[in-house]
C-alpha cells in the first residue's frame, strides 16, 4: 500500500536551522516506490522547509530577518497537492523561488547544508558569488530549478565577445545573472533553467556553418538589420 506523508500546519518557532523532528511522518527516501508527499493549501513556507528537511534529509539555513516572511507567507496553493516523492525537491524549490527565495547549494562533496537567500533581502548582493559551479555537460541533469549556478563553455567558431554582447540584453537581475568572457570561454551564471537555456543557444550557434559575419549592433549600414539576441555572434576569423 502506497505510503503518504501527511503534513499539518506547523506553528513552532522558526530558527536559522530548522529542527529535523518538526516534520511528521516517516522518512520517505527509504519507502516503497510510488510514495507521494501530501501538502495542504494552508501550509506556510516555514512548514514547507520543515517538510523538506524531513523528506530530503537536508538542513536549510536561513537568516533571522527571514523568520517573519517564512512564518506568515503561504505558497498560494489552490488545493491539496500530491507530489511524487521523486519530484518533491524541484517542486519545493519552484515554490520557494516564486516567493523570492533561492537555494544555494554547497560545492559537491560538502556537507548538505543548503542556504536560503532572499532575492530582495540583505544577502542579494552575494547570491551570484555563492552560486555553485556545475560543469556545462551536467547542467541539464542538475535538478534544482531555484538554485543559482555558474558554468563555462568554450566556443569553437563563435566570437565569444560578440556572443556575450548579444546575450547581455537577456539579463533580468544583475544580482543573480551574469555573462562574461575569458579568452575563448563564455562564463554564465543564473538560475539553473536560465543557464541551461543559454547553453543550448550557444551550442546551437557554435557550428562551423555559421560563417556569415553578423554586423555589429551599432555599425549596421543602410538596409542591414542589427543582430538581436538570437544572432549571437560573428564567426571567429580563421587562424593564419
C-alpha positions in Angstrom: 0.0 0.0 0.0 1.4 3.3 -1.0 2.7 5.3 1.9 2.0 9.0 2.3 3.4 11.9 4.3 0.6 13.9 5.9 1.6 17.4 6.8 -0.4 19.6 9.3 0.3 23.3 9.6 3.3 23.9 11.8 3.3 26.7 14.3 6.7 26.1 16.1 9.1 28.9 16.4 11.5 29.5 13.5 15.2 29.1 13.9 18.1 29.6 11.4 18.5 25.8 11.1 15.1 24.2 11.2 14.8 21.2 13.6 14.6 17.8 11.9 11.9 16.5 14.3 9.4 19.2 13.4 8.1 17.4 10.3 5.8 14.5 11.0 5.8 11.2 9.1 8.3 8.5 8.1 11.5 9.3 6.2 10.2 8.8 2.6 13.6 8.2 1.0 13.5 4.6 2.3 9.9 4.0 1.4 8.5 2.0 -1.5 8.3 3.3 -5.0 5.2 5.4 -5.7 5.2 7.3 -2.4 3.7 10.8 -2.5 4.1 13.8 -0.4 0.8 15.5 0.5 0.8 19.2 1.0 -2.3 21.1 2.3 -3.0 24.6 0.9 -2.9 26.3 4.3 0.8 25.4 4.9 3.3 28.2 5.4 6.7 28.5 3.8 8.2 27.5 7.1 6.2 24.4 7.1 7.4 23.5 3.6 11.0 23.9 4.7 10.5 21.6 7.7 8.9 19.0 5.5 11.8 19.4 3.1 14.3 18.8 5.8 12.5 15.6 7.0 11.7 14.3 3.5 15.0 15.1 1.8 17.5 14.8 4.7 18.7 18.4 4.2 19.3 21.3 6.5 18.1 24.6 5.3 19.9 27.6 6.8 18.2 31.0 6.7 18.8 34.5 8.0 17.0 35.7 11.2 15.3 38.6 9.3 13.6 36.0 7.1 11.7 34.5 10.0 8.6 36.6 9.7 8.3 36.0 6.0 8.6 32.2 6.3 6.2 32.1 9.3 3.5 34.1 7.6 3.8 33.6 3.8 1.8 30.8 2.2 2.7 29.3 -1.2 -0.7 30.2 -2.7 -1.8 26.6 -3.4 -5.4 26.4 -4.5 -5.9 22.9 -3.3 -4.2 19.9 -1.7 -1.1 18.8 -3.7 0.0 15.2 -4.0 3.6 15.3 -5.3 5.5 12.1 -6.3 8.5 11.8 -3.9 10.9 11.9 -6.8 9.5 15.3 -7.9 9.2 16.8 -4.5 12.6 18.6 -4.3 12.3 20.5 -7.6 8.6 21.3 -6.8 9.6 22.7 -3.4 12.3 24.9 -5.0 9.9 26.2 -7.6 7.6 27.3 -4.8 10.5 28.9 -3.0 11.7 30.9 -6.0 8.1 32.0 -6.7 8.3 33.6 -3.2 11.8 35.2 -3.9 13.9 32.6 -2.1 16.7 30.8 -3.9 18.6 27.8 -2.7 22.4 28.0 -2.5 24.0 24.5 -2.7 27.5 24.0 -1.3 30.2 22.5 -3.6 29.8 18.8 -4.4 31.1 16.7 -1.6 30.5 19.3 1.1 28.0 18.8 3.9 24.5 19.3 2.6 23.6 22.5 4.4 21.6 24.5 1.9 21.5 28.2 2.5 18.4 30.1 1.5 18.8 33.7 0.2 16.1 36.2 -0.5 16.2 38.0 -3.8 15.1 41.2 -2.2 17.0 40.8 1.1 20.3 42.0 2.5 22.1 39.0 1.1 21.0 39.5 -2.5 24.4 41.0 -3.5 26.2 37.8 -2.5 24.0 35.4 -4.4 26.0 35.3 -7.6 29.3 34.8 -5.9 27.9 31.9 -3.9 26.4 30.1 -6.9 27.6 26.6 -7.2 29.8 25.7 -10.2 28.3 23.0 -12.4 30.2 21.7 -15.4 28.4 22.6 -18.6 27.7 18.9 -19.5 25.9 18.4 -16.2 23.7 21.5 -16.1 20.7 19.7 -17.9 20.8 17.0 -15.2 21.1 19.4 -12.2 17.5 19.2 -10.9 17.4 22.3 -8.8 15.4 24.9 -10.6 15.7 27.5 -7.8 19.5 27.1 -7.4 21.8 29.8 -8.7 24.6 28.1 -10.6 27.6 29.1 -12.8 29.3 27.3 -15.6 31.5 27.9 -18.5 31.6 26.8 -22.2 34.5 27.1 -24.7 33.4 28.2 -28.1 35.0 26.8 -31.3 33.6 29.0 -34.0 31.7 31.9 -32.5 33.4 35.1 -31.4 32.8 34.9 -27.6 32.9 38.7 -27.1 30.1 39.1 -29.7 28.2 36.2 -28.1 28.3 37.8 -24.6 27.4 41.2 -26.0 24.2 39.8 -27.6 23.3 37.7 -24.5 23.5 40.6 -22.1 20.2 42.1 -23.1 18.5 38.9 -21.8 19.7 39.6 -18.2 16.9 40.5 -15.9 18.6 40.5 -12.5 22.2 41.6 -12.1 22.4 40.2 -8.6 21.6 36.7 -10.0 22.6 36.6 -13.6 25.9 37.2 -15.4 27.6 36.5 -18.7 31.3 37.2 -19.3 34.2 36.1 -21.4 37.6 34.7 -20.6 39.6 34.0 -23.8 37.5 31.7 -25.9 35.3 30.7 -22.9 31.9 32.2 -22.0 31.0 32.1 -18.3 27.3 32.3 -17.4 25.5 32.4 -14.1 21.9 32.4 -13.1 19.1 30.1 -12.1 19.6 26.5 -13.4 16.8 26.8 -16.1 18.1 30.1 -17.4 21.7 28.8 -17.6 20.6 25.7 -19.4 18.7 27.7 -22.0 21.7 29.9 -22.6 23.9 26.9 -23.1 21.5 25.5 -25.6 21.5 28.8 -27.5 25.3 28.9 -27.6 25.6 25.2 -28.6 23.2 25.7 -31.5 25.0 28.7 -32.8 28.6 27.5 -32.3 28.8 25.5 -35.5 31.2 25.6 -38.4 28.5 26.6 -40.9 27.9 29.9 -39.0 30.3 31.6 -41.4 28.4 34.8 -42.1 29.8 37.7 -40.3 26.9 39.4 -38.4 27.0 43.2 -38.3 27.8 44.9 -35.0 24.6 46.3 -33.4 26.0 49.9 -33.5 27.5 49.6 -37.0 24.7 48.4 -39.2 24.6 50.1 -42.5 21.5 51.0 -44.5 19.4 48.0 -45.2 21.3 45.9 -42.7 19.4 44.6 -39.6 21.3 44.7 -36.3 21.6 41.2 -34.8 19.2 40.5 -32.0 19.9 38.1 -29.1 19.2 35.2 -31.4 22.0 36.2 -33.8 24.6 35.6 -31.2 27.9 36.4 -32.9 30.1 36.5 -35.9 32.3 33.6 -36.7 35.9 33.8 -35.5 38.4 34.8 -38.0 40.3 31.8 -39.4 43.7 31.2 -37.9 46.6 32.3 -40.0 
